[in-house]
Amino acid sequence: MKKVPQIILLLLVLHNYTVAQQSTIDVADLTLKIGTNSTEEFYYGFEEGDKIVFSFEENNGKELKEVEIIEYPKTVKFSDYETSKIENKTLAVNKKSVYKFRFKNKHKLKGRVCKVKIQRIPGTEATANFDTSIKWVTEQDTTWNIYTKKVVVGHDTIYTKKTKKVLASKEIVEEMIFNKAEEVAAFTSINSTKKAIPVTLPQSVKSKYESKKIVSWFYWVCVKKESNQAWAKNKKAIVNIAKFGGAIYSGGTAGAAAGAATDIVLPEGKETISYALTDYKNAQLFLANQKYAAIDYGTGTANYFIVKDRPQGTYYVLLYNDNFMTKVHVDVKVMALVEHKIYKDEEYTDMDIKPVYEEKIMKEPKINTRKFAVTSDYKGK
């Protein structure tokens, strides 16, 4: 058997390579209808060493705004504008990739019908059967956000000696503001049958460790002949009503009707006095024999009136004797119930719990999801 010269073997190899190189395989043969102001895109995969042969023609010879061939995702390999025909445009494929074929019609009134042919020339015989279809895959990438954060790692308890003001005592004190016997002339006397007695309530007192304020007060009027005995009998009951009763109580029938005067027995006698409680303006009207207004008024041998809603100011007890011949001696008393508070300093221990912080390095995952086109033989990461 004769040996085949080496030059002949070399020629056979080159022949086979050339045949493989020039073996053209159809990838797509399409007729596209591209609507007005719209874009059509197609994706195909190509192997390293391939050559892409691309042809395009608009059926009516009308121009298409834009034709592009892009190596996915965005490397433009070929583009043409305002074109109606492209014939056998050849592109070399340097690496296995997906290619996007993009056709844009910007005409607002008319669509375009185009013939598109895409072919490949394999780089070697071994890649002749490469699958040009593509697939879309979705993958997630995890990145880590690393940062420093102060976190609570424990607590410190701090004890501090402190002082606070507390109530040491509280009592209701009886304070006589006015206590005097008044003489009111008879109608036939040259003296006035009217008197207006001013009564000024003491101001509230407030300091760091003490306070005094009037919580209620009352006035008592009684014809002198009956006064001392009646006052001795009724004082305690009136004070209790002033301490624990409602806003305002008056004696006599009104007080009894309110359930306030159960324990009070007012004296009866022949001599009576008209009385009233008012302010300065109305006291002047009373003395001038003009019509006036009063907080309380009445006529009798004795009576009382309790006030809770007027703890400050000056008021007037009015007296009027309508007896024709006899002057009247009247005992007038005004008593206030004063709330007296005394405060003191008291030590205590304050506990303050404070968190202890420490800086720590934190890792926070951030997941990014992406969808992309790959060749049909893609196996993933």
TARARA-V509564 format. One record per pair of residues at least 6 apart in sequence whose ideal C-beta (glycine too) atoms are under 7 Angstrom apart, sorted by the first residue. I is the first residue (numbers start at 1). GAP is how many residues later the second one is. D is the distance in whole Angstrom. If there is no record, write none. Layout:
BEGIN
i: [I | I]
gap: [GAP | GAP]
d: [D | D]
END
This chain:
BEGIN
i: [20 | 20 | 20 | 21 | 22 | 23 | 23 | 23 | 24 | 24 | 24 | 25 | 25 | 25 | 25 | 26 | 27 | 27 | 27 | 27 | 27 | 28 | 28 | 28 | 28 | 29 | 30 | 31 | 31 | 32 | 32 | 32 | 32 | 33 | 33 | 34 | 34 | 34 | 34 | 34 | 34 | 35 | 35 | 36 | 36 | 36 | 36 | 36 | 36 | 37 | 37 | 37 | 37 | 38 | 39 | 39 | 39 | 40 | 41 | 41 | 41 | 42 | 43 | 43 | 43 | 43 | 43 | 44 | 44 | 44 | 44 | 45 | 45 | 45 | 45 | 45 | 45 | 46 | 46 | 46 | 46 | 46 | 46 | 47 | 47 | 47 | 47 | 47 | 47 | 48 | 48 | 48 | 48 | 48 | 49 | 49 | 49 | 49 | 50 | 50 | 50 | 50 | 50 | 51 | 51 | 51 | 51 | 51 | 51 | 52 | 52 | 52 | 52 | 52 | 52 | 53 | 53 | 53 | 53 | 54 | 54 | 54 | 54 | 55 | 55 | 55 | 55 | 56 | 56 | 56 | 56 | 56 | 57 | 57 | 57 | 58 | 58 | 58 | 58 | 59 | 59 | 59 | 61 | 62 | 62 | 63 | 63 | 63 | 64 | 64 | 64 | 64 | 64 | 64 | 65 | 65 | 65 | 65 | 65 | 66 | 66 | 66 | 67 | 67 | 67 | 67 | 67 | 68 | 68 | 68 | 68 | 69 | 69 | 69 | 69 | 69 | 70 | 70 | 70 | 70 | 70 | 71 | 71 | 71 | 72 | 72 | 72 | 72 | 72 | 73 | 77 | 78 | 78 | 80 | 96 | 98 | 98 | 98 | 98 | 101 | 103 | 105 | 105 | 120 | 122 | 122 | 131 | 131 | 133 | 134 | 134 | 134 | 134 | 135 | 135 | 135 | 136 | 136 | 137 | 137 | 137 | 138 | 138 | 139 | 140 | 140 | 140 | 141 | 141 | 142 | 142 | 143 | 143 | 144 | 144 | 144 | 145 | 145 | 146 | 146 | 147 | 148 | 148 | 149 | 149 | 150 | 150 | 151 | 151 | 151 | 152 | 152 | 152 | 153 | 153 | 154 | 155 | 155 | 155 | 155 | 156 | 156 | 157 | 157 | 158 | 158 | 159 | 159 | 160 | 160 | 161 | 161 | 162 | 162 | 163 | 163 | 163 | 164 | 164 | 165 | 165 | 166 | 166 | 166 | 167 | 167 | 168 | 168 | 168 | 169 | 170 | 171 | 172 | 172 | 172 | 172 | 173 | 173 | 174 | 174 | 174 | 175 | 175 | 175 | 176 | 176 | 177 | 177 | 177 | 177 | 177 | 178 | 178 | 178 | 178 | 179 | 180 | 181 | 181 | 181 | 182 | 182 | 182 | 182 | 182 | 183 | 183 | 184 | 184 | 184 | 184 | 184 | 184 | 184 | 184 | 185 | 185 | 185 | 185 | 185 | 186 | 186 | 186 | 186 | 186 | 186 | 186 | 187 | 187 | 187 | 187 | 188 | 188 | 189 | 193 | 193 | 194 | 194 | 194 | 194 | 195 | 196 | 196 | 196 | 196 | 196 | 197 | 197 | 197 | 198 | 198 | 199 | 199 | 199 | 199 | 200 | 201 | 201 | 201 | 201 | 201 | 201 | 202 | 203 | 204 | 204 | 205 | 205 | 209 | 209 | 209 | 210 | 210 | 210 | 211 | 212 | 212 | 213 | 213 | 213 | 214 | 214 | 214 | 214 | 215 | 215 | 216 | 216 | 216 | 216 | 216 | 217 | 217 | 217 | 217 | 217 | 218 | 218 | 218 | 218 | 218 | 218 | 218 | 219 | 219 | 219 | 219 | 219 | 219 | 219 | 220 | 220 | 220 | 221 | 221 | 221 | 221 | 221 | 221 | 222 | 222 | 222 | 222 | 222 | 223 | 223 | 223 | 223 | 223 | 223 | 223 | 223 | 223 | 224 | 224 | 224 | 225 | 225 | 226 | 226 | 226 | 226 | 227 | 230 | 230 | 230 | 231 | 233 | 234 | 234 | 237 | 237 | 238 | 238 | 239 | 241 | 241 | 241 | 242 | 242 | 243 | 245 | 245 | 247 | 247 | 248 | 248 | 248 | 248 | 249 | 249 | 249 | 249 | 250 | 250 | 251 | 251 | 251 | 251 | 251 | 251 | 252 | 252 | 252 | 252 | 255 | 255 | 266 | 266 | 266 | 267 | 267 | 268 | 269 | 271 | 271 | 271 | 272 | 272 | 272 | 273 | 273 | 273 | 273 | 274 | 274 | 274 | 275 | 275 | 275 | 275 | 275 | 275 | 276 | 276 | 276 | 276 | 277 | 277 | 277 | 277 | 277 | 277 | 278 | 278 | 278 | 278 | 278 | 278 | 279 | 279 | 280 | 280 | 282 | 282 | 282 | 283 | 283 | 285 | 285 | 286 | 286 | 296 | 317 | 319 | 321 | 321]
gap: [102 | 104 | 105 | 100 | 99 | 98 | 99 | 105 | 29 | 95 | 97 | 94 | 95 | 97 | 103 | 93 | 17 | 91 | 92 | 93 | 105 | 14 | 16 | 88 | 90 | 88 | 86 | 82 | 84 | 8 | 71 | 82 | 84 | 78 | 80 | 6 | 69 | 71 | 77 | 78 | 80 | 70 | 76 | 69 | 71 | 72 | 73 | 74 | 75 | 68 | 69 | 70 | 71 | 67 | 63 | 64 | 65 | 63 | 59 | 60 | 61 | 59 | 29 | 55 | 57 | 91 | 330 | 55 | 74 | 88 | 90 | 53 | 87 | 88 | 89 | 330 | 331 | 6 | 47 | 51 | 53 | 74 | 86 | 46 | 49 | 75 | 76 | 80 | 83 | 45 | 46 | 47 | 48 | 75 | 44 | 74 | 75 | 78 | 43 | 70 | 71 | 72 | 73 | 39 | 40 | 41 | 42 | 69 | 70 | 38 | 39 | 41 | 47 | 66 | 68 | 35 | 37 | 66 | 68 | 15 | 32 | 35 | 64 | 31 | 32 | 33 | 62 | 11 | 29 | 30 | 58 | 60 | 28 | 57 | 58 | 6 | 26 | 54 | 56 | 54 | 55 | 56 | 23 | 22 | 50 | 19 | 20 | 21 | 19 | 20 | 39 | 41 | 48 | 50 | 16 | 17 | 39 | 40 | 41 | 13 | 15 | 38 | 12 | 13 | 16 | 19 | 36 | 8 | 10 | 11 | 34 | 8 | 9 | 22 | 30 | 32 | 6 | 7 | 29 | 30 | 32 | 6 | 26 | 28 | 25 | 26 | 27 | 28 | 301 | 299 | 14 | 11 | 13 | 6 | 279 | 36 | 275 | 276 | 277 | 17 | 11 | 6 | 7 | 12 | 6 | 8 | 245 | 246 | 243 | 239 | 240 | 241 | 242 | 239 | 241 | 243 | 235 | 237 | 235 | 237 | 241 | 231 | 233 | 231 | 227 | 228 | 229 | 227 | 229 | 223 | 225 | 223 | 225 | 219 | 220 | 221 | 219 | 221 | 215 | 217 | 215 | 211 | 213 | 211 | 213 | 207 | 209 | 206 | 207 | 209 | 203 | 204 | 205 | 203 | 205 | 202 | 198 | 199 | 200 | 201 | 198 | 200 | 194 | 196 | 194 | 196 | 190 | 192 | 190 | 192 | 186 | 188 | 186 | 188 | 182 | 183 | 184 | 182 | 184 | 178 | 180 | 177 | 178 | 180 | 174 | 176 | 174 | 175 | 176 | 173 | 171 | 169 | 43 | 71 | 165 | 167 | 165 | 167 | 65 | 161 | 163 | 160 | 161 | 163 | 157 | 159 | 22 | 24 | 157 | 158 | 159 | 21 | 154 | 155 | 156 | 154 | 152 | 43 | 148 | 150 | 13 | 15 | 137 | 148 | 150 | 144 | 146 | 9 | 11 | 89 | 135 | 137 | 143 | 144 | 146 | 6 | 7 | 8 | 136 | 142 | 7 | 135 | 137 | 138 | 139 | 140 | 141 | 6 | 135 | 136 | 137 | 136 | 137 | 138 | 127 | 128 | 92 | 93 | 125 | 126 | 124 | 87 | 90 | 91 | 120 | 122 | 119 | 120 | 135 | 116 | 118 | 115 | 116 | 118 | 135 | 114 | 13 | 16 | 110 | 111 | 112 | 135 | 134 | 109 | 8 | 9 | 6 | 7 | 133 | 134 | 135 | 131 | 132 | 133 | 130 | 126 | 128 | 98 | 125 | 126 | 97 | 122 | 123 | 124 | 122 | 124 | 26 | 90 | 91 | 92 | 121 | 90 | 117 | 118 | 119 | 120 | 20 | 24 | 86 | 87 | 88 | 89 | 117 | 58 | 85 | 86 | 98 | 113 | 114 | 115 | 11 | 84 | 113 | 52 | 54 | 81 | 82 | 109 | 111 | 8 | 9 | 79 | 80 | 109 | 46 | 48 | 49 | 50 | 78 | 79 | 105 | 106 | 107 | 105 | 106 | 107 | 44 | 46 | 41 | 43 | 75 | 76 | 104 | 36 | 37 | 72 | 102 | 32 | 30 | 31 | 26 | 27 | 26 | 66 | 98 | 8 | 19 | 65 | 64 | 95 | 94 | 15 | 61 | 61 | 62 | 58 | 59 | 60 | 61 | 6 | 9 | 11 | 57 | 46 | 55 | 10 | 13 | 15 | 52 | 53 | 54 | 14 | 46 | 48 | 51 | 6 | 9 | 35 | 36 | 37 | 34 | 35 | 33 | 32 | 30 | 55 | 57 | 27 | 28 | 29 | 46 | 48 | 55 | 57 | 25 | 46 | 48 | 22 | 23 | 28 | 42 | 43 | 44 | 18 | 20 | 21 | 42 | 17 | 18 | 19 | 28 | 38 | 40 | 14 | 15 | 16 | 17 | 38 | 40 | 36 | 37 | 34 | 36 | 10 | 11 | 12 | 33 | 35 | 6 | 7 | 6 | 32 | 9 | 15 | 11 | 6 | 7]
d: [6 | 6 | 4 | 6 | 7 | 7 | 6 | 6 | 6 | 5 | 5 | 6 | 5 | 7 | 7 | 5 | 5 | 4 | 6 | 5 | 5 | 7 | 7 | 7 | 4 | 5 | 4 | 7 | 6 | 6 | 6 | 5 | 6 | 6 | 5 | 5 | 6 | 4 | 6 | 5 | 7 | 7 | 5 | 7 | 6 | 6 | 6 | 6 | 6 | 7 | 6 | 7 | 5 | 6 | 7 | 7 | 5 | 5 | 6 | 7 | 5 | 5 | 7 | 6 | 5 | 5 | 5 | 6 | 6 | 5 | 7 | 5 | 5 | 7 | 5 | 4 | 6 | 6 | 5 | 6 | 6 | 6 | 7 | 7 | 5 | 7 | 7 | 5 | 4 | 6 | 7 | 5 | 5 | 7 | 7 | 2 | 6 | 7 | 4 | 5 | 7 | 6 | 6 | 6 | 7 | 6 | 7 | 7 | 4 | 7 | 4 | 6 | 7 | 7 | 6 | 6 | 5 | 4 | 7 | 6 | 7 | 4 | 6 | 6 | 5 | 6 | 4 | 6 | 7 | 4 | 6 | 5 | 5 | 7 | 5 | 6 | 5 | 6 | 5 | 5 | 7 | 7 | 5 | 6 | 6 | 5 | 6 | 5 | 6 | 7 | 6 | 6 | 6 | 7 | 7 | 7 | 5 | 6 | 4 | 7 | 6 | 4 | 7 | 5 | 6 | 7 | 6 | 6 | 7 | 5 | 4 | 5 | 4 | 6 | 6 | 6 | 5 | 7 | 7 | 4 | 6 | 5 | 5 | 6 | 6 | 4 | 6 | 5 | 5 | 7 | 5 | 6 | 6 | 6 | 6 | 5 | 5 | 6 | 6 | 7 | 7 | 7 | 5 | 7 | 5 | 7 | 4 | 7 | 5 | 5 | 6 | 6 | 6 | 6 | 6 | 7 | 6 | 6 | 7 | 6 | 7 | 6 | 5 | 6 | 5 | 7 | 5 | 5 | 7 | 5 | 5 | 5 | 7 | 5 | 7 | 6 | 4 | 6 | 6 | 6 | 6 | 5 | 6 | 6 | 5 | 4 | 6 | 7 | 6 | 5 | 5 | 7 | 6 | 6 | 5 | 4 | 5 | 7 | 6 | 6 | 5 | 6 | 6 | 5 | 5 | 7 | 6 | 6 | 5 | 7 | 6 | 6 | 6 | 5 | 5 | 7 | 5 | 6 | 6 | 5 | 6 | 7 | 6 | 5 | 6 | 6 | 5 | 6 | 4 | 5 | 5 | 5 | 7 | 6 | 5 | 6 | 5 | 5 | 6 | 6 | 6 | 7 | 5 | 5 | 7 | 5 | 6 | 7 | 5 | 7 | 5 | 5 | 6 | 7 | 4 | 5 | 6 | 6 | 6 | 5 | 6 | 7 | 6 | 5 | 6 | 6 | 5 | 6 | 6 | 7 | 5 | 4 | 6 | 5 | 6 | 4 | 6 | 6 | 7 | 5 | 7 | 6 | 5 | 6 | 5 | 5 | 5 | 6 | 7 | 7 | 5 | 6 | 6 | 7 | 6 | 5 | 7 | 6 | 7 | 5 | 4 | 4 | 6 | 6 | 5 | 5 | 6 | 4 | 6 | 6 | 6 | 7 | 5 | 6 | 5 | 4 | 6 | 7 | 7 | 6 | 6 | 6 | 7 | 7 | 6 | 4 | 6 | 4 | 7 | 5 | 7 | 7 | 6 | 7 | 5 | 5 | 5 | 7 | 7 | 5 | 4 | 5 | 7 | 6 | 5 | 5 | 5 | 6 | 7 | 4 | 5 | 6 | 7 | 7 | 4 | 7 | 6 | 6 | 5 | 6 | 4 | 7 | 6 | 6 | 7 | 6 | 6 | 7 | 7 | 5 | 7 | 5 | 4 | 6 | 5 | 7 | 6 | 6 | 6 | 5 | 7 | 7 | 4 | 5 | 6 | 5 | 7 | 6 | 5 | 7 | 6 | 7 | 6 | 4 | 6 | 5 | 7 | 7 | 4 | 6 | 6 | 6 | 4 | 7 | 5 | 5 | 7 | 6 | 5 | 7 | 4 | 5 | 7 | 5 | 7 | 6 | 5 | 6 | 5 | 5 | 6 | 5 | 7 | 5 | 6 | 6 | 6 | 6 | 7 | 5 | 6 | 4 | 4 | 6 | 5 | 6 | 7 | 6 | 4 | 4 | 7 | 7 | 7 | 7 | 6 | 3 | 7 | 7 | 5 | 6 | 5 | 5 | 6 | 4 | 7 | 7 | 6 | 6 | 6 | 6 | 6 | 6 | 5 | 5 | 4 | 4 | 6 | 7 | 6 | 7 | 7 | 6 | 6 | 4 | 7 | 4 | 4 | 6 | 5 | 5 | 6 | 6 | 6 | 6 | 7 | 4 | 6 | 5 | 6 | 6 | 7 | 7 | 7 | 4 | 5 | 6 | 4 | 6 | 7 | 4 | 5 | 5 | 4 | 6 | 6 | 7 | 5]
END
